[in-house]
Amino acid sequence: MRNILITVMMLVVVVLLFNAIVSKDTTGTKAQIQSQGDSANTKIGALLTTTTP
């Protein structure tokens, strides 16, 4: 019974950490990766339009 309780508590902690670190709206890892990807796409698009006649 004690092992099950510890396992459930650890799963709750993992979910809370995931929500706090990865899924946070504007400062989470997911948002930062999306922002960097959008920036890279914009820069690549700018390179393509300047080099294409």
N, C-alpha and C positions, 0 to 999 in steps of 0.2 A: 504494500500500500504506500509506503514511504517513497519507493522508487517511482511509482506512478506520479505522485505529487511533485517530486523533484523534476521529472520529465515535463510535466505540464507547465510548471513554473518557468523552466528553461525555454520552452516554446513561446510562452507569453513574452519573455524578455527579448527573444529573437525578433518576434513580430514588432514589438515596440521600437527596438533599435532600427529595424528596417524602415519603419515609418518615419522615424526621426532623421535618419541619415539619407536614405535613397529617395523616398517618395515625397519629401518636403516640397511644397508648392514652388517657391522661387529660388531657394538656396540649396535644394537637395542635389544629389549627384545626377539624377535623371535630368533635371532642369539645366544643369551645367553642361552635360553632354549634349543636350538638344541645342543649347545656345552656341556651343563651339561648332557643332555640325552645321548649323544655319550659317554661321560666319564663314566656315570653310566653303560651303556651297556658293555663297555670295562672291567670295574671292575667286573661286574657280570659274564662275560665270563671267566675272569681269575679265579674267585672263582670256577666256574664249572669245569674247566680243571684241577685245582689242587686237587679237592676233588674226582673226578671221577677216578677209577682205570684204 
